[in-house]
Amino acid sequence: MAAKLSRGEHNPGIREHALVLLRRGESNRSVAERLDVPRGTVGRWRHEDRKHRGETYIHPTDCPMCTDHPLDRSAYAYLLGLYLGDGHIISKHKQHHLSVFCDAAWTGLIDAAEEAMHRVMPLSRISRRQRQGCVEVKSYTQHWKRLFPQHPWAFVRGLIHSDGCRTPNRTVRNGKRYEYPRCFFTNRSTDITSLLTRTLDLLGVEWRRANEANVSIARKESVALMDAHIGPKY
């Protein structure tokens, strides 16, 4: 009598059939659908098979920074605007993706964000994730960090180095003199200042407007963040 398979196990014949199809170049999705097996299981079988055969897998890419794939400049410019306004990049171990958050009511915007991602890097897998009141459009590849050097901290660093400074602030309280560091940014362009403050919000840096042209960062924790990521202005 054949041994009963435990939950999560599959008949060895199905696994071998899957490996034959995978070695022929079929995708995890098509094999999973053909054999009625979870896609995650097929992915695990592929990984174990490659490891057993000593294969090193390199994800294919059409990143315009790393290959001769032409950059769709119009789509890139549009996607850059979405990214700076409502997006972020995650790039850490086994997590590499660009996310853009779109108001769920604007279905055309959601489609446009997905189309722009596809036009810039067609090989990257794209998904949508429903969240409260919005839809997260995600494109999976580590190459977004190469294509968008406007990473938030680098963006803030450039602004502070051009129109900002770190200065000691001196005050008197209850007859005692106190001194603490703070950062200033001075620019009369409301568009540029808004880009800075919105990025600071994304990074968890608290700020306030000292006046129409000046942004002040004075809270101890926020100044420490600025010191860690911005560095001195030479």
MILOPA-724960 format. One line per 8 residues: number of its first residue (from 0); their letters; for each residue x, y, z of N, C-alpha, C, O. Coordinates in nm, 2 decimals, m for minus. Each point is the difference from the previous one (the first is absolute). Layout:
! MILOPA-724960
NUM> a> X Y Z X Y Z X Y Z X Y Z; ...
END
This chain:
! MILOPA-724960
0> maaklsrg> 0.09 m0.12 0.00 m0.09 0.12 0.00 0.09 0.12 0.00 0.09 0.02 0.08; m0.12 0.08 m0.17 0.08 0.12 m0.01 m0.02 0.08 0.12 m0.10 0.02 0.06; 0.21 0.05 m0.02 0.00 0.09 0.12 m0.08 0.12 m0.04 0.01 0.05 m0.11; m0.09 0.00 0.21 m0.08 0.11 m0.02 0.09 0.13 0.01 0.08 0.02 0.09; m0.10 0.07 m0.19 0.07 0.12 0.00 m0.05 0.10 0.10 m0.12 0.02 0.02; 0.21 0.04 0.06 m0.04 0.10 0.09 m0.03 0.13 m0.07 0.03 0.02 m0.11; m0.10 0.07 0.19 m0.05 0.12 m0.06 0.13 0.09 m0.05 0.10 0.01 0.07; m0.12 0.04 m0.19 0.11 0.08 m0.06 0.10 m0.08 m0.08 0.08 0.05 m0.07
8> ehnpgire> m0.09 m0.19 0.08 0.08 m0.08 m0.09 m0.07 m0.03 m0.13 m0.12 0.01 m0.01; 0.20 m0.05 m0.09 m0.06 m0.03 m0.13 0.06 m0.13 m0.05 0.12 m0.04 0.04; m0.19 m0.03 m0.13 0.05 m0.12 m0.05 0.13 0.02 m0.07 0.01 0.10 m0.08; 0.09 m0.18 0.10 0.14 0.02 m0.06 m0.01 0.01 m0.15 0.08 0.07 m0.07; m0.18 m0.14 0.01 m0.02 0.00 m0.15 m0.03 0.14 m0.05 0.04 0.04 m0.10; m0.13 0.03 0.18 m0.04 0.14 m0.03 0.12 0.09 0.00 0.02 0.08 m0.08; 0.06 m0.10 0.19 0.12 0.09 0.01 0.10 m0.02 m0.12 0.05 0.09 m0.05; m0.03 m0.22 0.01 0.09 m0.03 m0.11 m0.06 0.06 m0.13 0.08 0.05 m0.08
16> halvllrr> m0.21 m0.06 0.06 m0.06 0.05 m0.12 0.02 0.16 0.00 0.03 0.05 m0.10; m0.05 0.01 0.22 0.02 0.14 0.01 0.14 0.04 m0.04 0.02 0.10 m0.07; 0.08 m0.17 0.12 0.14 0.03 m0.03 0.03 m0.01 m0.15 0.08 0.08 m0.05; m0.14 m0.18 m0.01 0.02 m0.02 m0.15 m0.05 0.13 m0.07 0.07 0.05 m0.09; m0.19 m0.01 0.13 m0.05 0.12 m0.07 0.08 0.13 0.03 0.02 0.08 m0.09; 0.02 m0.07 0.22 0.08 0.12 0.03 0.14 0.00 m0.07 0.04 0.11 m0.04; 0.02 m0.23 0.02 0.13 0.00 m0.07 m0.02 0.03 m0.15 0.10 0.04 m0.06; m0.22 m0.06 0.01 m0.03 0.04 m0.14 m0.02 0.15 m0.01 m0.01 0.05 m0.12
24> gesnrsva> 0.00 0.02 0.23 m0.01 0.14 m0.01 m0.14 0.06 0.03 m0.02 0.12 m0.01; m0.07 m0.21 0.06 m0.13 0.05 0.04 0.00 0.08 0.13 0.09 m0.03 0.08; m0.18 0.12 m0.07 0.00 0.09 0.12 m0.06 m0.08 0.12 m0.07 m0.10 m0.02; 0.10 0.15 0.14 m0.06 m0.06 0.12 m0.16 0.01 m0.01 m0.06 m0.10 0.04; 0.01 0.21 m0.09 m0.15 0.01 m0.01 m0.06 m0.10 m0.09 m0.09 m0.07 0.04; 0.15 0.05 m0.16 m0.06 m0.09 m0.09 0.01 m0.15 0.05 m0.10 m0.08 m0.02; 0.21 0.05 0.08 0.01 m0.14 0.06 m0.10 m0.02 0.11 m0.06 m0.10 0.02; 0.05 0.20 0.07 m0.09 m0.01 0.11 m0.15 m0.02 m0.05 m0.07 m0.08 0.06
32> erldvprg> 0.04 0.16 m0.16 m0.14 m0.01 m0.05 m0.02 m0.14 m0.07 m0.11 m0.06 0.01; 0.21 0.02 m0.08 m0.02 m0.13 m0.08 m0.01 m0.12 0.10 m0.08 m0.09 m0.03; 0.16 0.09 0.14 0.00 m0.11 0.09 m0.09 0.02 0.12 m0.01 m0.09 0.09; m0.05 0.21 m0.08 m0.09 0.03 0.12 0.08 m0.01 0.13 m0.04 m0.07 0.09; 0.15 0.14 m0.09 0.09 0.00 0.11 0.02 0.15 0.04 0.02 0.08 m0.09; m0.01 m0.04 0.22 0.03 0.13 0.03 0.12 0.06 m0.06 0.10 m0.07 m0.01; m0.10 0.19 m0.04 0.12 0.06 m0.06 0.12 0.01 0.09 0.11 m0.02 m0.05; m0.14 0.04 0.18 0.12 0.00 0.09 0.07 m0.13 0.01 0.12 m0.01 0.02
40> tvgrwrhe> m0.20 m0.10 m0.03 0.06 m0.13 0.00 0.08 m0.03 m0.12 0.11 m0.05 0.01; m0.16 0.09 m0.12 0.08 m0.01 m0.13 0.13 0.08 0.01 0.10 m0.05 m0.04; m0.11 0.17 0.10 0.12 0.08 0.01 0.10 m0.06 0.09 0.12 0.00 m0.02; m0.17 m0.07 0.13 0.10 m0.07 0.09 0.06 m0.11 m0.07 0.12 m0.03 0.01; m0.20 m0.05 m0.09 0.06 m0.11 m0.08 0.11 0.05 m0.09 0.10 m0.06 m0.02; m0.13 0.17 m0.05 0.10 0.05 m0.10 0.13 0.04 0.08 0.11 m0.03 m0.05; m0.13 0.10 0.16 0.12 0.04 0.08 0.08 m0.12 0.05 0.12 0.00 m0.01; m0.19 m0.10 0.06 0.07 m0.12 0.05 0.08 m0.07 m0.12 0.11 m0.05 0.02
48> drkhrget> m0.18 0.04 m0.13 0.06 m0.06 m0.12 0.12 0.07 m0.05 0.10 m0.06 m0.03; m0.10 0.19 0.03 0.11 0.08 m0.04 0.12 m0.02 0.09 0.11 m0.01 m0.04; m0.14 0.02 0.17 0.10 m0.02 0.10 0.06 m0.14 m0.01 0.13 m0.01 0.02; m0.21 m0.09 m0.04 0.05 m0.14 m0.01 0.10 m0.01 m0.12 0.10 m0.07 0.00; m0.13 0.14 m0.11 0.08 m0.01 m0.12 0.11 0.10 m0.01 0.07 0.01 m0.09; m0.06 0.07 0.20 0.11 0.10 0.01 m0.02 0.12 m0.09 0.10 0.06 m0.04; m0.22 m0.03 0.00 m0.03 0.11 m0.09 m0.01 0.13 0.08 m0.05 0.01 0.11; 0.11 0.10 m0.17 m0.02 0.13 0.05 m0.09 0.08 m0.08 0.02 0.02 m0.12
56> yihptdcp> m0.13 0.02 0.17 m0.10 0.07 m0.08 0.01 0.15 0.02 0.01 0.06 0.11; 0.00 0.01 m0.23 0.00 0.15 0.00 m0.13 0.04 m0.06 m0.03 m0.03 m0.12; m0.04 0.12 0.19 m0.13 0.05 m0.05 0.03 0.08 m0.13 0.08 0.09 0.00; m0.16 m0.12 m0.10 0.02 0.09 m0.13 m0.05 0.14 0.03 m0.09 0.02 0.08; 0.15 0.07 m0.14 m0.03 0.14 0.02 0.00 0.08 m0.14 0.08 m0.04 m0.08; m0.16 0.14 0.07 0.01 0.09 m0.11 0.02 0.14 0.05 m0.05 0.10 m0.06; 0.12 m0.09 0.18 0.02 0.13 0.06 0.08 0.09 m0.10 0.11 m0.04 m0.04; m0.15 0.16 0.01 0.07 0.09 m0.10 0.14 0.04 0.05 0.08 0.04 m0.07
64> mctdhpld> m0.06 m0.05 0.21 0.13 0.04 0.05 0.10 m0.11 m0.01 0.12 0.02 0.01; m0.17 m0.15 m0.02 0.09 m0.12 0.00 0.01 m0.07 m0.13 0.09 m0.08 m0.02; m0.18 0.11 m0.07 m0.01 m0.06 m0.13 m0.01 0.10 m0.11 0.00 0.12 0.02; m0.01 m0.17 m0.15 m0.02 0.10 m0.11 m0.15 0.02 m0.03 m0.03 0.06 m0.10; m0.05 m0.10 0.20 m0.15 0.02 m0.02 m0.02 0.15 0.00 0.04 0.07 0.10; m0.11 m0.01 m0.20 m0.02 0.14 0.00 m0.10 0.05 0.11 m0.09 m0.07 0.03; 0.12 0.19 0.02 m0.08 0.06 0.10 m0.12 0.07 m0.06 0.02 0.09 m0.08; m0.14 m0.13 0.12 m0.12 0.08 m0.04 m0.01 0.12 0.08 m0.05 0.00 0.12
72> rsayayll> 0.11 0.11 m0.17 0.01 0.12 0.09 m0.13 0.07 0.04 m0.01 0.05 0.11; m0.09 m0.06 m0.19 m0.13 0.05 0.04 m0.06 m0.08 0.11 m0.05 0.06 0.10; 0.05 m0.19 m0.11 m0.05 m0.08 0.11 0.08 0.01 0.13 m0.05 0.00 0.11; 0.19 0.02 m0.13 0.08 0.01 0.12 m0.03 0.13 0.07 0.00 0.01 0.12; m0.02 0.10 m0.20 m0.02 0.13 0.07 m0.14 0.00 0.07 m0.01 0.05 0.11; m0.09 m0.12 m0.17 m0.13 m0.01 0.07 0.02 m0.08 0.12 m0.06 0.03 0.11; 0.13 m0.15 m0.12 0.01 m0.09 0.12 0.08 0.07 0.11 m0.02 m0.02 0.12; 0.12 0.10 m0.16 0.08 0.07 0.10 m0.09 0.10 0.08 0.02 0.01 0.12
80> glylgdgh> m0.11 0.05 m0.19 m0.09 0.09 0.07 m0.09 m0.08 0.10 m0.02 0.05 0.11; m0.03 m0.16 m0.15 m0.08 m0.08 0.09 0.08 m0.05 0.12 m0.05 0.00 0.11; 0.18 m0.04 m0.14 0.08 m0.05 0.11 0.04 0.10 0.10 m0.01 m0.02 0.12; 0.04 0.14 m0.16 0.03 0.11 0.09 m0.12 0.04 0.08 0.02 0.04 0.12; m0.14 m0.04 m0.18 m0.11 0.04 0.07 m0.07 m0.11 0.09 m0.03 0.03 0.11; 0.02 m0.15 m0.16 m0.08 m0.10 0.07 0.07 m0.14 m0.01 m0.08 m0.10 0.00; 0.21 0.10 0.00 0.06 m0.13 m0.02 0.12 m0.02 0.09 0.05 0.09 0.07; 0.01 m0.21 m0.07 0.12 m0.03 0.07 0.07 m0.12 m0.06 m0.07 m0.08 m0.07
88> iiskhkqh> 0.19 0.06 0.10 0.08 m0.12 m0.05 0.04 m0.08 0.12 0.06 0.05 0.10; m0.09 m0.18 m0.10 0.06 m0.09 0.10 0.11 m0.08 m0.06 m0.02 m0.07 m0.11; 0.14 0.07 0.17 0.11 m0.08 m0.06 0.08 m0.06 0.12 0.09 0.07 0.05; m0.13 m0.19 m0.02 0.08 m0.07 0.11 m0.01 m0.15 m0.03 m0.06 m0.04 m0.10; 0.11 m0.04 0.18 0.02 m0.14 m0.03 m0.14 m0.06 m0.03 m0.09 0.00 0.07; 0.08 m0.06 m0.20 m0.11 m0.06 m0.05 m0.13 0.09 m0.01 m0.11 m0.05 m0.02; 0.13 0.18 0.03 m0.11 0.09 m0.02 0.05 0.12 m0.09 0.08 0.08 0.05; m0.12 m0.08 m0.17 0.04 0.10 m0.09 m0.12 0.04 m0.09 m0.04 m0.07 m0.08
96> hlsvfcda> m0.01 0.19 0.11 m0.11 0.04 m0.09 m0.03 0.15 0.01 0.05 0.07 0.10; m0.11 m0.02 m0.20 m0.05 0.14 0.00 m0.15 0.00 0.03 m0.07 m0.08 m0.07; 0.02 0.16 0.16 m0.14 0.01 0.03 m0.05 0.14 m0.03 0.07 0.10 0.04; m0.18 m0.09 m0.10 m0.07 0.13 m0.02 m0.14 m0.02 0.06 m0.07 m0.09 m0.04; 0.02 0.18 0.12 m0.13 m0.01 0.07 m0.09 0.10 m0.07 0.02 0.12 m0.01; m0.13 m0.18 m0.05 m0.10 0.08 m0.07 m0.14 m0.01 0.07 m0.04 m0.10 0.05; m0.03 0.22 m0.06 m0.13 0.00 0.06 m0.09 m0.10 m0.08 0.00 0.00 m0.12; m0.07 m0.08 0.20 m0.07 m0.11 m0.06 m0.11 0.05 m0.10 m0.05 m0.07 m0.08
104> awtglida> 0.00 0.20 0.11 m0.11 0.05 m0.09 0.05 0.04 m0.14 m0.08 0.01 m0.09; 0.21 0.01 0.08 0.06 0.04 m0.13 0.05 m0.12 m0.08 0.12 m0.03 0.00; m0.21 m0.05 m0.06 0.04 m0.13 m0.06 0.10 0.03 m0.12 0.08 m0.08 m0.03; m0.11 0.19 m0.04 0.09 0.03 m0.11 0.14 0.03 0.04 0.10 m0.03 m0.07; m0.08 0.09 0.19 0.13 0.03 0.05 0.07 m0.13 0.04 0.12 m0.02 m0.03; m0.19 m0.07 0.08 0.06 m0.14 0.04 0.05 m0.06 m0.13 0.11 m0.06 0.00; m0.19 0.06 m0.11 0.04 m0.06 m0.12 0.12 0.07 m0.06 0.09 m0.06 m0.05; m0.09 0.19 0.06 0.12 0.08 m0.05 0.12 m0.03 0.07 0.11 0.00 m0.06
112> aeeamhrv> m0.11 m0.01 0.19 0.12 m0.04 0.08 0.05 m0.13 m0.04 0.12 m0.02 m0.02; m0.21 m0.08 0.00 0.05 m0.13 m0.04 0.06 0.00 m0.14 0.10 m0.06 m0.02; m0.17 0.14 m0.07 0.06 0.01 m0.14 0.13 0.06 0.00 0.09 m0.05 m0.07; m0.07 0.16 0.15 0.13 0.06 0.01 0.11 m0.09 0.05 0.11 0.00 m0.06; m0.14 m0.08 0.16 0.10 m0.09 0.05 0.04 m0.10 m0.11 0.11 m0.04 m0.02; m0.22 m0.01 m0.05 0.03 m0.10 m0.10 0.08 0.06 m0.12 0.09 m0.07 m0.05; m0.12 0.19 0.02 0.08 0.06 m0.12 0.14 0.03 0.04 0.09 m0.01 m0.09; m0.06 0.04 0.22 0.14 0.02 0.04 0.08 m0.13 0.01 0.11 0.00 m0.05
120> mplsrisr> m0.17 m0.10 0.11 0.07 m0.13 0.02 m0.10 m0.11 m0.02 m0.06 m0.05 0.09; 0.04 0.01 m0.22 m0.11 m0.10 m0.04 0.02 m0.14 0.07 m0.10 m0.06 0.02; 0.22 0.02 0.01 0.02 m0.13 0.05 m0.04 m0.02 0.15 m0.02 m0.11 0.05; 0.01 0.22 0.02 m0.03 0.00 0.14 m0.14 m0.03 0.03 m0.09 0.05 m0.06; 0.06 m0.15 0.15 m0.13 m0.04 0.04 m0.07 0.12 0.07 0.06 0.07 0.08; m0.19 m0.05 m0.11 m0.08 0.11 0.06 m0.12 m0.06 0.07 m0.06 m0.10 m0.06; 0.02 0.15 0.17 m0.12 m0.05 0.07 m0.07 0.12 0.06 0.06 0.11 0.01; m0.18 m0.13 0.03 m0.08 0.10 0.07 m0.05 m0.06 0.13 m0.04 m0.11 0.02
128> rqrqgcve> 0.05 0.20 0.08 m0.05 m0.04 0.14 m0.10 0.10 0.05 0.03 0.12 0.01; m0.15 m0.17 0.02 m0.10 0.08 0.05 0.03 0.04 0.15 0.02 m0.09 0.08; m0.02 0.22 m0.05 0.01 0.05 0.13 m0.12 0.09 0.04 m0.08 0.03 m0.09; 0.08 0.01 0.21 m0.12 0.08 0.04 0.00 0.14 m0.08 0.09 0.08 0.03; m0.18 m0.07 m0.12 m0.02 0.13 m0.07 0.10 0.02 m0.11 m0.01 0.10 m0.07; 0.10 m0.20 0.04 0.10 0.02 m0.10 0.04 m0.14 m0.06 m0.03 m0.10 0.06; 0.10 0.11 m0.17 0.06 m0.12 m0.06 0.15 0.02 m0.01 0.04 0.10 m0.06; 0.04 m0.20 0.10 0.14 0.00 m0.01 0.04 m0.07 m0.13 m0.02 m0.12 m0.01
136> vksytqhw> 0.08 0.19 m0.08 0.05 m0.06 m0.12 0.15 m0.03 0.02 0.08 0.10 0.03; m0.04 m0.22 m0.05 0.14 m0.04 0.03 0.07 m0.07 m0.12 m0.06 m0.08 m0.07; 0.18 0.12 0.05 0.09 m0.06 m0.10 0.12 m0.06 0.07 0.07 0.07 0.07; m0.05 m0.20 m0.10 0.10 m0.07 0.08 0.14 m0.01 m0.08 0.01 m0.08 m0.10; 0.09 0.15 0.14 0.13 m0.02 m0.04 0.09 0.09 0.08 m0.04 0.11 0.04; 0.17 m0.15 m0.02 0.09 0.08 0.08 0.06 0.12 m0.08 0.07 0.08 0.05; m0.11 m0.08 m0.18 0.06 0.10 m0.09 m0.06 0.14 0.01 0.05 0.09 m0.05; m0.17 m0.09 0.12 m0.06 0.14 0.02 0.09 0.09 0.07 0.00 0.12 m0.02
144> krlfpqhp> 0.08 m0.17 0.12 0.09 0.09 0.07 0.11 0.05 m0.09 0.06 0.11 0.04; m0.03 m0.18 m0.15 0.10 0.05 m0.09 m0.07 0.11 m0.09 0.07 0.10 m0.04; m0.19 m0.12 0.01 m0.07 0.09 m0.10 m0.05 0.13 0.07 m0.01 0.10 m0.07; m0.01 m0.11 0.20 m0.05 0.12 0.07 0.11 0.04 0.10 m0.02 m0.04 0.12; 0.12 0.11 m0.16 0.10 0.05 0.10 m0.06 0.10 0.09 0.07 0.04 0.10; m0.19 0.01 m0.13 m0.07 0.09 0.09 m0.06 m0.07 0.12 m0.11 0.03 0.04; 0.19 m0.11 0.02 m0.04 m0.06 0.13 m0.02 0.11 0.10 0.07 0.09 0.00; m0.18 m0.11 0.08 m0.04 0.12 0.09 0.12 0.06 0.08 0.01 0.12 0.00
152> wafvrgli> 0.07 m0.20 0.06 0.11 0.06 0.08 0.10 0.08 m0.09 0.05 0.10 0.04; m0.02 m0.16 m0.15 0.09 0.07 m0.10 m0.06 0.13 m0.05 0.07 0.10 m0.01; m0.20 m0.10 m0.01 m0.07 0.12 m0.04 0.01 0.11 0.10 0.03 0.11 m0.03; m0.06 m0.15 0.16 0.00 0.09 0.11 0.15 0.06 0.02 0.02 0.11 0.02; 0.07 m0.21 m0.03 0.14 0.04 0.01 0.04 0.11 m0.10 0.07 0.10 0.04; m0.11 m0.12 m0.16 0.03 0.10 m0.10 m0.06 0.14 0.02 0.06 0.10 m0.02; m0.19 m0.10 0.07 m0.07 0.12 0.03 0.07 0.07 0.12 0.02 0.12 m0.01; 0.02 m0.19 0.11 0.06 0.06 0.12 0.14 0.05 m0.03 0.04 0.11 0.04
160> hsdgcrtp> 0.03 m0.18 m0.13 0.13 0.04 m0.03 0.00 0.13 m0.09 0.09 0.08 0.00; m0.20 m0.07 m0.08 m0.01 0.12 m0.09 m0.06 0.12 0.07 0.05 0.11 m0.01; m0.15 m0.13 0.09 m0.07 0.11 0.06 m0.03 m0.01 0.15 m0.09 0.06 0.05; 0.17 m0.15 0.02 m0.03 m0.02 0.14 0.13 0.01 0.08 0.11 0.03 m0.05; m0.13 m0.05 0.18 0.12 0.01 0.09 m0.04 m0.07 0.13 m0.12 m0.02 0.03; 0.22 m0.01 0.05 m0.01 m0.05 0.14 0.06 0.10 0.09 0.12 0.02 m0.01; m0.19 0.04 0.10 0.05 0.10 0.09 m0.04 m0.02 0.14 m0.10 m0.07 0.03; 0.18 0.12 0.06 m0.04 0.00 0.15 m0.11 0.10 0.03 0.01 0.11 m0.05
168> nrtvrngk> m0.10 m0.15 0.12 m0.11 0.09 0.04 0.02 0.03 0.15 0.00 m0.10 0.08; 0.00 0.22 m0.04 0.03 0.04 0.14 m0.13 0.07 0.05 m0.06 0.08 m0.06; 0.03 m0.12 0.19 m0.12 0.06 0.06 0.02 0.00 0.15 0.09 m0.06 0.05; m0.17 0.14 0.02 0.01 0.02 0.14 m0.14 m0.05 0.06 m0.10 0.05 m0.04; 0.11 m0.14 0.14 m0.13 m0.04 0.07 0.03 0.00 0.15 0.10 m0.06 0.05; m0.19 0.12 0.02 0.01 0.01 0.14 0.14 0.05 0.05 0.06 m0.05 0.09; m0.01 0.14 m0.17 0.13 0.06 0.04 0.12 m0.08 m0.05 0.12 0.03 0.03; m0.14 m0.15 m0.09 0.11 m0.08 m0.04 0.01 0.00 m0.16 m0.10 0.00 m0.07
176> ryeyprcf> 0.23 0.00 0.03 0.02 0.00 m0.15 0.01 m0.14 m0.05 0.07 m0.09 0.06; m0.14 0.06 m0.17 0.00 m0.13 m0.06 0.05 0.01 m0.15 m0.03 0.10 m0.06; 0.09 m0.20 0.02 0.04 0.00 m0.14 m0.02 m0.14 m0.06 0.03 m0.10 0.06; m0.10 0.09 m0.18 m0.02 m0.12 m0.06 0.00 0.02 m0.15 m0.02 0.11 m0.05; 0.05 m0.22 m0.03 0.02 0.01 m0.14 m0.14 0.00 m0.07 m0.10 m0.06 0.05; 0.09 0.12 m0.16 m0.12 m0.01 m0.09 0.04 0.03 m0.14 0.11 0.05 m0.03; m0.20 m0.10 m0.06 0.03 0.01 m0.15 m0.10 0.10 m0.06 m0.12 0.01 0.04; 0.17 0.07 m0.13 m0.08 0.10 m0.07 0.00 m0.02 m0.15 0.11 m0.05 m0.05
184> ftnrstdi> m0.22 0.07 m0.01 0.00 0.00 m0.15 m0.07 0.13 m0.04 m0.11 0.04 0.05; 0.17 0.03 m0.14 m0.05 0.13 m0.05 m0.02 0.01 m0.15 0.10 m0.02 m0.07; m0.22 0.03 0.03 m0.03 0.01 m0.15 m0.13 0.07 m0.01 m0.10 m0.04 0.06; 0.09 0.14 m0.15 m0.13 0.07 m0.02 m0.09 m0.07 m0.10 m0.11 0.05 m0.02; 0.15 m0.16 m0.04 m0.09 m0.08 m0.09 m0.09 m0.09 0.08 0.05 m0.09 0.07; m0.18 0.12 m0.08 m0.09 m0.09 0.08 0.00 m0.14 m0.05 m0.02 m0.10 0.07; 0.04 0.08 m0.20 0.01 m0.13 m0.06 0.12 m0.09 0.06 m0.02 m0.11 0.04; 0.13 0.18 m0.04 0.12 m0.07 0.05 m0.01 m0.03 0.15 0.03 m0.11 0.04
192> tslltrtl> m0.08 0.21 0.03 m0.02 m0.02 0.15 m0.10 m0.11 0.03 0.02 m0.08 0.09; m0.12 0.07 m0.17 m0.10 m0.10 0.01 0.05 m0.14 m0.02 m0.03 m0.10 0.06; 0.12 0.09 m0.17 0.06 m0.13 m0.03 0.09 m0.05 0.12 0.00 m0.11 0.04; 0.07 0.21 0.02 0.08 m0.03 0.12 m0.09 m0.05 0.12 0.03 m0.11 0.05; m0.13 0.19 m0.02 m0.08 m0.04 0.12 m0.07 m0.13 m0.01 m0.02 m0.07 0.09; m0.03 0.05 m0.22 m0.07 m0.13 m0.02 0.09 m0.11 0.01 m0.04 m0.11 0.05; 0.16 0.12 m0.09 0.10 m0.11 0.01 0.04 m0.02 0.14 0.02 m0.11 0.05; 0.00 0.22 0.03 0.03 m0.01 0.14 m0.11 m0.07 0.07 0.02 m0.08 0.09
200> dllgvewr> m0.15 0.10 m0.12 m0.11 m0.07 0.06 0.01 m0.15 m0.03 m0.02 m0.08 0.09; 0.06 0.04 m0.21 0.02 m0.14 m0.03 0.11 m0.06 0.08 m0.01 m0.12 0.03; 0.11 0.19 0.00 0.12 m0.05 0.07 m0.02 0.01 0.15 0.09 m0.04 0.08; m0.20 0.10 m0.03 m0.02 0.01 0.14 0.07 0.11 0.07 0.03 m0.01 0.12; 0.01 0.11 m0.19 0.07 0.12 0.05 m0.10 0.11 0.03 m0.07 0.04 m0.09; 0.07 0.00 0.22 m0.10 0.11 0.04 0.06 0.13 m0.04 0.12 0.03 0.02; m0.20 0.06 m0.07 0.05 0.13 m0.04 m0.11 0.11 0.02 m0.12 m0.04 0.03; 0.15 0.16 m0.04 m0.10 0.11 0.01 0.05 0.12 m0.08 0.12 0.01 m0.03
208> raneanvs> m0.21 0.07 m0.01 0.04 0.12 m0.08 0.03 0.11 0.10 m0.08 0.04 0.08; 0.21 0.01 m0.09 0.04 0.11 0.08 m0.07 0.13 m0.06 m0.03 0.09 0.08; 0.02 m0.08 m0.21 m0.07 0.11 m0.07 m0.03 m0.05 m0.14 0.02 m0.12 m0.03; m0.06 0.21 m0.05 m0.04 m0.04 m0.14 0.11 m0.07 m0.08 m0.02 m0.08 m0.08; 0.15 0.12 0.11 0.11 m0.05 m0.08 0.09 m0.10 0.07 0.09 m0.06 m0.06; m0.12 0.04 0.19 0.09 m0.09 0.08 m0.07 m0.12 0.06 m0.11 0.02 0.05; 0.18 m0.13 m0.06 m0.05 m0.13 0.07 0.10 m0.03 0.11 0.12 0.00 m0.03; m0.17 m0.03 0.15 0.09 m0.03 0.11 m0.02 m0.14 0.05 m0.11 m0.05 0.01
216> iarkesva> 0.22 m0.02 0.02 0.00 m0.13 0.05 0.08 0.00 0.13 0.12 0.02 0.00; m0.20 m0.02 0.12 0.07 0.02 0.12 m0.02 m0.11 0.11 0.08 m0.01 0.09; m0.17 m0.08 m0.11 m0.02 m0.10 0.10 0.12 m0.10 0.00 0.06 m0.03 m0.11; m0.02 m0.01 0.23 0.13 m0.07 0.01 0.00 m0.13 m0.08 0.10 m0.02 m0.07; m0.21 m0.06 0.06 0.00 m0.12 m0.07 0.01 0.03 m0.15 0.07 m0.08 m0.07; m0.14 0.18 0.02 0.01 0.04 m0.14 0.13 0.05 m0.04 0.05 m0.03 m0.11; 0.02 0.11 0.19 0.13 0.05 m0.03 0.10 m0.12 m0.01 0.09 0.00 m0.08; m0.11 m0.10 0.17 0.09 m0.11 0.00 m0.02 m0.08 m0.13 0.10 m0.05 m0.05
224> lmdahigp> m0.22 0.04 0.00 m0.03 m0.07 m0.13 0.07 0.08 m0.11 0.07 m0.06 m0.09; m0.08 0.19 0.09 0.07 0.08 m0.10 0.15 m0.02 0.01 0.07 m0.01 m0.11; m0.02 0.01 0.23 0.15 m0.02 0.01 0.04 m0.13 m0.05 0.11 m0.01 m0.06; m0.19 m0.10 0.08 0.04 m0.13 m0.04 0.00 m0.02 m0.15 0.08 m0.07 m0.06; m0.17 0.15 m0.01 m0.02 m0.03 m0.14 0.05 0.12 m0.09 0.03 m0.03 m0.12; m0.02 0.15 0.17 0.04 0.11 m0.08 0.15 0.03 0.01 0.06 0.02 m0.10; m0.01 m0.02 0.22 0.14 0.02 0.01 0.03 0.15 0.00 m0.08 0.08 m0.04; 0.21 m0.04 0.06 0.03 0.14 0.01 0.01 0.06 m0.14 0.02 m0.07 m0.10
232> ky> m0.04 0.20 0.09 0.00 0.08 m0.12 0.14 0.06 m0.01 0.03 0.09 0.08; 0.05 m0.14 m0.17 0.14 0.05 m0.01 0.01 0.12 m0.09 0.10 0.06 m0.02
END
